[in-house]
Amino acid sequence: MSKKNAFYAQSGGVTAVINASACGVIEAAREYREQIGQIYAGQNGILGALREELIDVGEETVEAISALRHTPSGAFGSCRYKLKSLEENRAEYQRLIEVFKAHDIGYFFYNGGGDSADTCLKVSQLSKKMGYPIQAIHIPKTVDNDLPLTDNCPGFGSVAKYIAVSTKEAALDVASMCATSTKVFILEVMGRHAGWIAAASALAQQQQGDAPHIILLPEVAFDKARFLQKVQQTVTLHGYCVIVASEGAQYADGSFLADAGGVDAFGHKQLGGVAPTLAAMVKGELGLKYHWALADYLQRAARHIASATDVAQAYAVGYAAVEAAVAGKNAIMTTIVRGPAEQYTWSVGEAPLSQVANVEKNMPAEYISEDGFGISQAGRDYLAPLIQGEDYPPYKNGIPHYVSLKRQLVEKKLESEF
């Protein structure tokens, strides 16, 4: 039986450690040369497969691939492109299979969140029906930490660390000037339906009264009166108030505080900025001086302050995906499994894609404080290990030194274009 080639693609919003997963996949595939032939990567994610724009990973040096471990963003290019359902557009999936068949690809490694898990599952299912079986393995990646059946998601730990550190540093700034200047500081973070990132800001607290004083989570219905009362009480008590808000903070009826109208490429509502919305409430109702900030892309691109735990886990799930594939496994996602002991340990497991696709994991109620404005001890115990350790990239002239790949495309074999 001849060995098959492998295809790897990155999907959705990138992270500080998604390239560490790519590194794990490629280094493992190079070690399993008896089972895996050429290694290709999609230029700009799944679009690279649809357009038959395949990067020849074999042209990249060992040193360049190794450097992916400390390089943020998506080295091969990612995209927000949601394949339609098989019923709506079977042609897209058939095109994928045609491209894979043309390039003798038998292993499909898809690195992304919930939407890519669904795509990965459908490719596996349809490939069998078309008579060209493909082993499809999903590699978890999302800063939102909302994939099910994995203790946590690679990418989240580093964002959590960045937000906790940024909250602490910004709070010190506000505290030092609050007597004559800003009274309220609002930091808006990612998290459309799940509040994991905002919750991680609580790790900045070392003693009672420390910032953040208010955390707004999508899992807790926003009450304007309670919120403003808490702000005023905090300013009266401490002289200032630091708020960390999920972009998806919402009212009891499910409407977002900052719904900008329209949707993104995945069909998700486009949010217009919860921080300025909250700032307007604070100014209009309480008359307090404020500042607000959007962590935005900074939070997910901050490789310079990545969690060492996160980097190790991202690499491990990528490496394990290849091991699973060569062992004959299919339609699974590699996962992080937390050890049972009080001292934090972890290992790599797996979960069936049929139970992962299109399932979103929110923060459990037991992780949220009784007043809804913070996290509980259980939440702290869950989050704290994920930000542990430093894994600084190499520096050159005072700036992190990241790798740029050649990204040389292989020759197309199909006459048709997507």
Solvent accessible surface area in square Angstrom, and as a share of the most:
residue,aa,sasa,rsa
1,M,236,1.05
2,S,83,0.53
3,K,99,0.42
4,K,59,0.25
5,N,18,0.09
6,A,1,0.01
7,F,0,0.00
8,Y,1,0.01
9,A,0,0.00
10,Q,0,0.00
11,S,7,0.04
12,G,9,0.09
13,G,17,0.16
14,V,29,0.17
15,T,1,0.01
16,A,2,0.01
17,V,1,0.01
18,I,2,0.01
19,N,0,0.00
20,A,0,0.00
21,S,1,0.01
22,A,0,0.00
23,C,2,0.01
24,G,0,0.00
25,V,1,0.01
26,I,1,0.00
27,E,46,0.21
28,A,0,0.00
29,A,0,0.00
30,R,51,0.18
31,E,117,0.53
32,Y,61,0.23
33,R,94,0.34
34,E,159,0.71
35,Q,70,0.31
36,I,0,0.00
37,G,9,0.09
38,Q,92,0.41
39,I,4,0.02
40,Y,23,0.09
41,A,0,0.00
42,G,0,0.00
43,Q,37,0.17
44,N,50,0.26
45,G,0,0.00
46,I,0,0.00
47,L,23,0.11
48,G,0,0.00
49,A,0,0.00
50,L,0,0.00
51,R,96,0.35
52,E,2,0.01
53,E,39,0.18
54,L,0,0.00
55,I,0,0.00
56,D,26,0.14
57,V,1,0.00
58,G,44,0.43
59,E,69,0.31
60,E,7,0.03
61,T,66,0.39
62,V,104,0.60
63,E,127,0.57
64,A,16,0.13
65,I,1,0.00
66,S,54,0.35
67,A,18,0.14
68,L,0,0.00
69,R,84,0.31
70,H,37,0.16
71,T,10,0.06
72,P,17,0.11
73,S,52,0.33
74,G,12,0.12
75,A,17,0.13
76,F,0,0.00
77,G,10,0.10
78,S,28,0.18
79,C,19,0.11
80,R,110,0.40
81,Y,63,0.24
82,K,80,0.34
83,L,7,0.03
84,K,101,0.43
85,S,34,0.22
86,L,27,0.14
87,E,154,0.69
88,E,129,0.58
89,N,44,0.22
90,R,102,0.37
91,A,63,0.49
92,E,7,0.03
93,Y,1,0.00
94,Q,61,0.27
95,R,21,0.08
96,L,0,0.00
97,I,1,0.01
98,E,81,0.36
99,V,0,0.00
100,F,0,0.00
101,K,128,0.54
102,A,30,0.23
103,H,5,0.02
104,D,57,0.30
105,I,0,0.00
106,G,6,0.06
107,Y,22,0.08
108,F,0,0.00
109,F,0,0.00
110,Y,3,0.01
111,N,0,0.00
112,G,0,0.00
113,G,15,0.14
114,G,24,0.23
115,D,32,0.17
116,S,3,0.02
117,A,0,0.00
118,D,15,0.08
119,T,8,0.05
120,C,0,0.00
121,L,24,0.12
122,K,33,0.14
123,V,0,0.00
124,S,3,0.02
125,Q,82,0.37
126,L,1,0.00
127,S,0,0.00
128,K,122,0.52
129,K,149,0.63
130,M,72,0.32
131,G,60,0.57
132,Y,26,0.10
133,P,94,0.59
134,I,1,0.01
135,Q,44,0.20
136,A,0,0.00
137,I,0,0.00
138,H,0,0.00
139,I,0,0.00
140,P,0,0.00
141,K,12,0.05
142,T,13,0.08
143,V,13,0.08
144,D,38,0.20
145,N,0,0.00
146,D,23,0.12
147,L,1,0.01
148,P,13,0.08
149,L,92,0.46
150,T,6,0.04
151,D,34,0.18
152,N,2,0.01
153,C,0,0.00
154,P,2,0.01
155,G,0,0.00
156,F,0,0.00
157,G,2,0.02
158,S,2,0.01
159,V,0,0.00
160,A,1,0.00
161,K,18,0.08
162,Y,37,0.14
163,I,0,0.00
164,A,6,0.05
165,V,46,0.27
166,S,28,0.18
167,T,0,0.00
168,K,75,0.32
169,E,108,0.48
170,A,27,0.21
171,A,8,0.06
172,L,117,0.58
173,D,92,0.48
174,V,10,0.06
175,A,39,0.31
176,S,87,0.56
177,M,105,0.47
178,C,15,0.09
179,A,90,0.70
180,T,127,0.74
181,S,25,0.16
182,T,9,0.05
183,K,54,0.23
184,V,0,0.00
185,F,23,0.10
186,I,0,0.00
187,L,12,0.06
188,E,16,0.07
189,V,2,0.01
190,M,28,0.12
191,G,0,0.00
192,R,45,0.16
193,H,71,0.32
194,A,3,0.02
195,G,0,0.00
196,W,5,0.02
197,I,0,0.00
198,A,0,0.00
199,A,0,0.00
200,A,0,0.00
201,S,0,0.00
202,A,1,0.01
203,L,29,0.14
204,A,7,0.05
205,Q,52,0.23
206,Q,149,0.66
207,Q,134,0.59
208,Q,185,0.82
209,G,27,0.26
210,D,39,0.20
211,A,6,0.05
212,P,2,0.01
213,H,22,0.10
214,I,0,0.00
215,I,1,0.00
216,L,10,0.05
217,L,3,0.01
218,P,11,0.07
219,E,50,0.23
220,V,41,0.24
221,A,53,0.41
222,F,17,0.07
223,D,66,0.34
224,K,80,0.34
225,A,75,0.58
226,R,100,0.37
227,F,0,0.00
228,L,17,0.09
229,Q,109,0.48
230,K,55,0.23
231,V,0,0.00
232,Q,68,0.30
233,Q,102,0.45
234,T,9,0.05
235,V,16,0.09
236,T,107,0.62
237,L,137,0.68
238,H,70,0.31
239,G,23,0.22
240,Y,28,0.11
241,C,0,0.00
242,V,0,0.00
243,I,0,0.00
244,V,0,0.00
245,A,0,0.00
246,S,0,0.00
247,E,36,0.16
248,G,0,0.00
249,A,1,0.01
250,Q,31,0.14
251,Y,77,0.29
252,A,92,0.72
253,D,119,0.61
254,G,37,0.36
255,S,52,0.34
256,F,23,0.09
257,L,17,0.09
258,A,9,0.07
259,D,65,0.34
260,A,64,0.50
261,G,42,0.41
262,G,55,0.53
263,V,96,0.55
264,D,33,0.17
265,A,65,0.50
266,F,23,0.10
267,G,48,0.46
268,H,66,0.29
269,K,95,0.40
270,Q,87,0.39
271,L,24,0.12
272,G,49,0.47
273,G,9,0.08
274,V,1,0.00
275,A,0,0.00
276,P,46,0.29
277,T,41,0.24
278,L,0,0.00
279,A,1,0.01
280,A,64,0.50
281,M,21,0.09
282,V,0,0.00
283,K,109,0.46
284,G,65,0.62
285,E,104,0.47
286,L,48,0.24
287,G,51,0.49
288,L,24,0.12
289,K,105,0.45
290,Y,73,0.28
291,H,104,0.46
292,W,100,0.35
293,A,36,0.28
294,L,78,0.39
295,A,5,0.04
296,D,73,0.38
297,Y,135,0.51
298,L,117,0.58
299,Q,2,0.01
300,R,30,0.11
301,A,49,0.38
302,A,6,0.05
303,R,1,0.00
304,H,79,0.35
305,I,32,0.16
306,A,2,0.01
307,S,0,0.00
308,A,29,0.23
309,T,20,0.12
310,D,2,0.01
311,V,1,0.00
312,A,32,0.25
313,Q,1,0.00
314,A,0,0.00
315,Y,41,0.16
316,A,22,0.17
317,V,0,0.00
318,G,0,0.00
319,Y,47,0.18
320,A,16,0.12
321,A,0,0.00
322,V,0,0.00
323,E,72,0.32
324,A,10,0.08
325,A,1,0.01
326,V,36,0.20
327,A,73,0.57
328,G,53,0.51
329,K,85,0.36
330,N,41,0.21
331,A,24,0.19
332,I,17,0.09
333,M,0,0.00
334,T,3,0.01
335,T,3,0.02
336,I,2,0.01
337,V,71,0.41
338,R,66,0.24
339,G,17,0.16
340,P,145,0.91
341,A,64,0.50
342,E,185,0.83
343,Q,151,0.67
344,Y,53,0.20
345,T,71,0.41
346,W,79,0.28
347,S,61,0.39
348,V,53,0.30
349,G,22,0.21
350,E,86,0.39
351,A,6,0.04
352,P,58,0.36
353,L,0,0.00
354,S,81,0.52
355,Q,106,0.47
356,V,0,0.00
357,A,14,0.11
358,N,103,0.53
359,V,72,0.42
360,E,89,0.40
361,K,49,0.21
362,N,70,0.36
363,M,8,0.03
364,P,45,0.28
365,A,83,0.64
366,E,112,0.50
367,Y,41,0.16
368,I,25,0.13
369,S,29,0.19
370,E,191,0.85
371,D,65,0.33
372,G,8,0.08
373,F,21,0.09
374,G,13,0.13
375,I,21,0.11
376,S,30,0.19
377,Q,116,0.51
378,A,43,0.34
379,G,0,0.00
380,R,63,0.23
381,D,80,0.41
382,Y,16,0.06
383,L,1,0.00
384,A,32,0.25
385,P,21,0.13
386,L,2,0.01
387,I,26,0.13
388,Q,95,0.42
389,G,31,0.30
390,E,96,0.43
391,D,43,0.22
392,Y,141,0.54
393,P,5,0.03
394,P,65,0.41
395,Y,113,0.43
396,K,118,0.50
397,N,144,0.74
398,G,62,0.59
399,I,117,0.59
400,P,30,0.19
401,H,94,0.42
402,Y,74,0.28
403,V,34,0.20
404,S,106,0.68
405,L,23,0.12
406,K,127,0.54
407,R,74,0.27
408,Q,96,0.43
409,L,75,0.37
410,V,32,0.18
411,E,149,0.67
412,K,83,0.35
413,K,131,0.55
414,L,48,0.24
415,E,173,0.78
416,S,66,0.43
417,E,123,0.55
418,F,103,0.43
